[in-house]
């Protein structure tokens, strides 16, 4: 079954006699955990794991009573994915100095993509009750550092709340089907299939609709999103308000680096999920901007002020252009002309589109943002990261186009998320419906 890979805790030891009792203690407490023996490569994960928030680590993974920090760090990187997110490590150690440099070595081996927020030393005897490992004592060691590790604590609480919300929705959708089935598992499955399909079709707005499985799958998710959100908002993240009360008084003036903020913007605004279709929000790169016709089109669409437009139109005339002007020219030519699909979502979902409705725009280097005209004609979206560079996506309401549904499939570069699509559709409708004519009558 797909979806069962949800361990949040990993136990890492070179001997099963030491590792499995810890796993047993965690299991007894209802904590999902996985055990890895570094002594056998066949017992290591096939691919590094995501979503791990706590690692319980034996510092000596070679068994020579003299920890090899570099070897230990390499094993941590084998287990934890670079996309894992924040986590902490409990190290079995009687001497705090033994683990010095472990975080540095982990960062080196992972090329700075994996860094534990905290490494907590804990003696094995302090984690036992009556000679057996006690999960509550292990968790207590973590809780005593709650204020030091606020981010990972908040995220684990949020992930738990999200899991409980998803579980609650599953129960809500399926519980009545068991009553209807009267103990017959086949009838229960049939009833659940009917409910799931009915939810998807209800979101699309028609009872009887012939559409693709891909669209129905998306519609099902959109149908349950509000229920999931309601569950989260109703129950909240337990204990988070207390943390935020403490946090707001301790935040310094330091802000995240600009590229961190831009990457977060990108996650909120765009997705590179390739669904094989062209839903509203799909962005197509028109060309590599070669050819006089396309270059002329770009000159018209580009939303720069007159000053910057003059810089943009100029060629690389070394004699007549200043160094700054030439640099601006090179920067402006790095952008791409794009089309954004902005058809109605219902037309797409119900397969009623005859063609795509496109709005032309530009991907403009972020450092040229100050030159972009502020006007209702242009819609600015961003900043976003694309090809590992920061950009602004700027749409021009005056340049509309249609194209057949599959004519630009090979030009797709990424897509806007649903909220950004709706924002653009409202902007375009507002621009089209703006007052533009006065009529005098007798």
NORGI-V282898 format. One record per residue. RES is the residue in one small letter. SS is DSSP state (~ for helix, > for strand, _ for the rest). PSI is psi as a letter, one per 20 degrees, with the letter a starting at -180 (999 if undefined). Layout:
# NORGI-V282898
res=RES ss=SS psi=PSI
res=RES ss=SS psi=PSI
This chain:
# NORGI-V282898
res=x ss=_ psi=p
res=x ss=_ psi=q
res=x ss=_ psi=j
res=x ss=_ psi=i
res=x ss=_ psi=m
res=x ss=_ psi=k
res=x ss=_ psi=p
res=x ss=_ psi=i
res=x ss=> psi=p
res=x ss=> psi=q
res=x ss=> psi=p
res=x ss=> psi=o
res=x ss=> psi=q
res=x ss=_ psi=i
res=x ss=_ psi=p
res=x ss=~ psi=h
res=x ss=~ psi=h
res=x ss=~ psi=h
res=x ss=~ psi=g
res=x ss=~ psi=h
res=x ss=~ psi=h
res=x ss=~ psi=g
res=x ss=~ psi=g
res=x ss=~ psi=g
res=x ss=~ psi=g
res=x ss=~ psi=g
res=x ss=~ psi=g
res=x ss=~ psi=h
res=x ss=_ psi=j
res=x ss=_ psi=k
res=x ss=_ psi=o
res=x ss=_ psi=p
res=x ss=> psi=q
res=x ss=> psi=q
res=x ss=> psi=p
res=x ss=> psi=p
res=x ss=> psi=o
res=x ss=_ psi=i
res=x ss=_ psi=i
res=x ss=_ psi=o
res=x ss=~ psi=h
res=x ss=~ psi=i
res=x ss=~ psi=j
res=x ss=_ psi=q
res=x ss=_ psi=q
res=x ss=_ psi=h
res=x ss=_ psi=q
res=x ss=_ psi=q
res=x ss=> psi=q
res=x ss=_ psi=q
res=x ss=_ psi=j
res=x ss=_ psi=p
res=x ss=_ psi=i
res=x ss=> psi=p
res=x ss=> psi=p
res=x ss=> psi=o
res=x ss=> psi=p
res=x ss=> psi=p
res=x ss=_ psi=h
res=x ss=_ psi=n
res=x ss=_ psi=j
res=x ss=_ psi=h
res=x ss=_ psi=k
res=x ss=_ psi=j
res=x ss=_ psi=k
res=x ss=_ psi=n
res=x ss=_ psi=p
res=x ss=_ psi=n
res=x ss=~ psi=h
res=x ss=~ psi=g
res=x ss=~ psi=g
res=x ss=~ psi=g
res=x ss=~ psi=h
res=x ss=~ psi=h
res=x ss=~ psi=h
res=x ss=~ psi=g
res=x ss=~ psi=h
res=x ss=~ psi=h
res=x ss=~ psi=h
res=x ss=> psi=p
res=x ss=_ psi=q
res=x ss=_ psi=i
res=x ss=_ psi=j
res=x ss=_ psi=g
res=x ss=_ psi=a
res=x ss=_ psi=q
res=x ss=_ psi=r
res=x ss=> psi=q
res=x ss=> psi=p
res=x ss=> psi=p
res=x ss=> psi=p
res=x ss=> psi=o
res=x ss=_ psi=p
res=x ss=_ psi=i
res=x ss=_ psi=o
res=x ss=~ psi=h
res=x ss=~ psi=i
res=x ss=~ psi=h
res=x ss=~ psi=j
res=x ss=_ psi=p
res=x ss=_ psi=i
res=x ss=~ psi=g
res=x ss=~ psi=h
res=x ss=~ psi=g
res=x ss=~ psi=h
res=x ss=~ psi=g
res=x ss=~ psi=h
res=x ss=~ psi=g
res=x ss=~ psi=h
res=x ss=_ psi=j
res=x ss=_ psi=l
res=x ss=_ psi=j
res=x ss=_ psi=i
res=x ss=_ psi=o
res=x ss=_ psi=o
res=x ss=_ psi=p
res=x ss=_ psi=h
res=x ss=> psi=q
res=x ss=> psi=o
res=x ss=> psi=o
res=x ss=> psi=p
res=x ss=> psi=p
res=x ss=_ psi=q
res=x ss=~ psi=h
res=x ss=~ psi=h
res=x ss=~ psi=i
res=x ss=~ psi=j
res=x ss=> psi=q
res=x ss=> psi=p
res=x ss=_ psi=k
res=x ss=_ psi=i
res=x ss=> psi=q
res=x ss=> psi=p
res=x ss=_ psi=o
res=x ss=~ psi=h
res=x ss=~ psi=h
res=x ss=~ psi=h
res=x ss=~ psi=g
res=x ss=~ psi=h
res=x ss=~ psi=h
res=x ss=~ psi=h
res=x ss=~ psi=g
res=x ss=~ psi=h
res=x ss=_ psi=i
res=x ss=_ psi=j
res=x ss=_ psi=g
res=x ss=_ psi=h
res=x ss=_ psi=h
res=x ss=_ psi=l
res=x ss=~ psi=g
res=x ss=~ psi=g
res=x ss=~ psi=h
res=x ss=~ psi=g
res=x ss=~ psi=g
res=x ss=~ psi=h
res=x ss=~ psi=h
res=x ss=~ psi=g
res=x ss=~ psi=g
res=x ss=~ psi=h
res=x ss=~ psi=g
res=x ss=~ psi=h
res=x ss=~ psi=g
res=x ss=~ psi=g
res=x ss=~ psi=h
res=x ss=~ psi=g
res=x ss=~ psi=g
res=x ss=~ psi=h
res=x ss=~ psi=h
res=x ss=~ psi=g
res=x ss=~ psi=g
res=x ss=~ psi=g
res=x ss=~ psi=g
res=x ss=~ psi=h
res=x ss=~ psi=i
res=x ss=~ psi=h
res=x ss=~ psi=h
res=x ss=~ psi=h
res=x ss=~ psi=h
res=x ss=~ psi=g
res=x ss=~ psi=h
res=x ss=~ psi=h
res=x ss=_ psi=l
res=x ss=_ psi=i
res=x ss=_ psi=o
res=x ss=~ psi=h
res=x ss=~ psi=g
res=x ss=~ psi=h
res=x ss=~ psi=g
res=x ss=~ psi=g
res=x ss=~ psi=g
res=x ss=~ psi=h
res=x ss=~ psi=h
res=x ss=~ psi=h
res=x ss=~ psi=g
res=x ss=~ psi=g
res=x ss=~ psi=g
res=x ss=~ psi=h
res=x ss=~ psi=h
res=x ss=~ psi=g
res=x ss=~ psi=g
res=x ss=~ psi=h
res=x ss=~ psi=h
res=x ss=~ psi=h
res=x ss=~ psi=i
res=x ss=_ psi=j
res=x ss=_ psi=q
res=x ss=_ psi=g
res=x ss=_ psi=o
res=x ss=_ psi=p
res=x ss=_ psi=o
res=x ss=_ psi=r
res=x ss=_ psi=q
res=x ss=~ psi=h
res=x ss=~ psi=g
res=x ss=~ psi=h
res=x ss=~ psi=h
res=x ss=~ psi=g
res=x ss=~ psi=g
res=x ss=~ psi=h
res=x ss=~ psi=g
res=x ss=~ psi=g
res=x ss=~ psi=h
res=x ss=~ psi=h
res=x ss=~ psi=i
res=x ss=~ psi=g
res=x ss=~ psi=h
res=x ss=~ psi=g
res=x ss=~ psi=g
res=x ss=~ psi=g
res=x ss=~ psi=g
res=x ss=~ psi=g
res=x ss=~ psi=g
res=x ss=~ psi=h
res=x ss=~ psi=h
res=x ss=~ psi=h
res=x ss=_ psi=a
res=x ss=_ psi=o
res=x ss=_ psi=p
res=x ss=_ psi=i
res=x ss=~ psi=h
res=x ss=~ psi=h
res=x ss=~ psi=g
res=x ss=~ psi=g
res=x ss=~ psi=h
res=x ss=~ psi=h
res=x ss=~ psi=h
res=x ss=~ psi=g
res=x ss=_ psi=h
res=x ss=_ psi=i
res=x ss=_ psi=i
res=x ss=_ psi=p
res=x ss=_ psi=a
res=x ss=_ psi=i
res=x ss=_ psi=p
res=x ss=_ psi=q
res=x ss=_ psi=q
res=x ss=_ psi=q
res=x ss=~ psi=g
res=x ss=~ psi=h
res=x ss=~ psi=g
res=x ss=~ psi=g
res=x ss=~ psi=g
res=x ss=~ psi=h
res=x ss=~ psi=g
res=x ss=~ psi=g
res=x ss=~ psi=g
res=x ss=~ psi=h
res=x ss=~ psi=h
res=x ss=~ psi=h
res=x ss=> psi=r
res=x ss=> psi=q
res=x ss=_ psi=j
res=x ss=_ psi=p
res=x ss=_ psi=o
res=x ss=_ psi=i
res=x ss=_ psi=j
res=x ss=_ psi=a
res=x ss=_ psi=m
res=x ss=_ psi=r
res=x ss=_ psi=p
res=x ss=_ psi=i
res=x ss=> psi=p
res=x ss=> psi=p
res=x ss=> psi=p
res=x ss=> psi=p
res=x ss=_ psi=g
res=x ss=_ psi=a
res=x ss=_ psi=j
res=x ss=_ psi=k
res=x ss=_ psi=q
res=x ss=_ psi=p
res=x ss=~ psi=g
res=x ss=~ psi=g
res=x ss=~ psi=h
res=x ss=~ psi=h
res=x ss=~ psi=g
res=x ss=~ psi=g
res=x ss=~ psi=h
res=x ss=~ psi=h
res=x ss=~ psi=h
res=x ss=~ psi=h
res=x ss=_ psi=p
res=x ss=_ psi=l
res=x ss=> psi=q
res=x ss=_ psi=r
res=x ss=~ psi=g
res=x ss=~ psi=g
res=x ss=~ psi=h
res=x ss=~ psi=h
res=x ss=~ psi=g
res=x ss=~ psi=g
res=x ss=~ psi=g
res=x ss=~ psi=h
res=x ss=_ psi=q
res=x ss=_ psi=r
res=x ss=_ psi=m
res=x ss=_ psi=n
res=x ss=_ psi=h
res=x ss=_ psi=g
res=x ss=_ psi=i
res=x ss=_ psi=p
res=x ss=_ psi=r
res=x ss=~ psi=g
res=x ss=~ psi=h
res=x ss=~ psi=g
res=x ss=~ psi=h
res=x ss=~ psi=g
res=x ss=~ psi=h
res=x ss=~ psi=g
res=x ss=~ psi=g
res=x ss=~ psi=g
res=x ss=~ psi=h
res=x ss=_ psi=i
res=x ss=_ psi=i
res=x ss=_ psi=r
res=x ss=> psi=q
res=x ss=> psi=p
res=x ss=> psi=r
res=x ss=> psi=p
res=x ss=> psi=p
res=x ss=> psi=p
res=x ss=_ psi=k
res=x ss=_ psi=r
res=x ss=_ psi=p
res=x ss=~ psi=h
res=x ss=~ psi=h
res=x ss=~ psi=h
res=x ss=~ psi=g
res=x ss=~ psi=h
res=x ss=_ psi=j
res=x ss=_ psi=k
res=x ss=_ psi=i
res=x ss=_ psi=p
res=x ss=_ psi=h
res=x ss=_ psi=r
res=x ss=> psi=q
res=x ss=> psi=o
res=x ss=> psi=q
res=x ss=> psi=p
res=x ss=> psi=q
res=x ss=> psi=a
res=x ss=> psi=q
res=x ss=> psi=o
res=x ss=> psi=p
res=x ss=> psi=p
res=x ss=~ psi=h
res=x ss=~ psi=i
res=x ss=~ psi=j
res=x ss=~ psi=h
res=x ss=~ psi=i
res=x ss=~ psi=i
res=x ss=> psi=p
res=x ss=_ psi=p
res=x ss=_ psi=o
res=x ss=_ psi=q
res=x ss=_ psi=i
res=x ss=_ psi=h
res=x ss=> psi=q
res=x ss=> psi=o
res=x ss=> psi=p
res=x ss=> psi=p
res=x ss=> psi=a
res=x ss=> psi=q
res=x ss=> psi=q
res=x ss=> psi=p
res=x ss=> psi=p
res=x ss=_ psi=k
res=x ss=_ psi=k
res=x ss=> psi=q
res=x ss=> psi=p
res=x ss=> psi=r
res=x ss=> psi=p
res=x ss=> psi=p
res=x ss=> psi=o
res=x ss=> psi=q
res=x ss=> psi=o
res=x ss=> psi=i
res=x ss=> psi=i
res=x ss=> psi=n
res=x ss=> psi=q
res=x ss=> psi=q
res=x ss=> psi=q
res=x ss=> psi=q
res=x ss=_ psi=q
res=x ss=_ psi=h
res=x ss=_ psi=j
res=x ss=_ psi=h
res=x ss=_ psi=j
res=x ss=~ psi=h
res=x ss=~ psi=i
res=x ss=~ psi=i
res=x ss=> psi=p
res=x ss=> psi=h
res=x ss=> psi=a
res=x ss=> psi=q
res=x ss=> psi=q
res=x ss=_ psi=r
res=x ss=~ psi=g
res=x ss=~ psi=h
res=x ss=~ psi=h
res=x ss=~ psi=g
res=x ss=~ psi=h
res=x ss=~ psi=g
res=x ss=~ psi=h
res=x ss=~ psi=h
res=x ss=~ psi=g
res=x ss=~ psi=g
res=x ss=~ psi=g
res=x ss=~ psi=h
res=x ss=~ psi=g
res=x ss=~ psi=g
res=x ss=~ psi=h
res=x ss=_ psi=j
res=x ss=_ psi=q
res=x ss=_ psi=p
res=x ss=_ psi=i
res=x ss=_ psi=p
res=x ss=_ psi=p
res=x ss=_ psi=p
res=x ss=_ psi=p
res=x ss=_ psi=q
res=x ss=_ psi=999
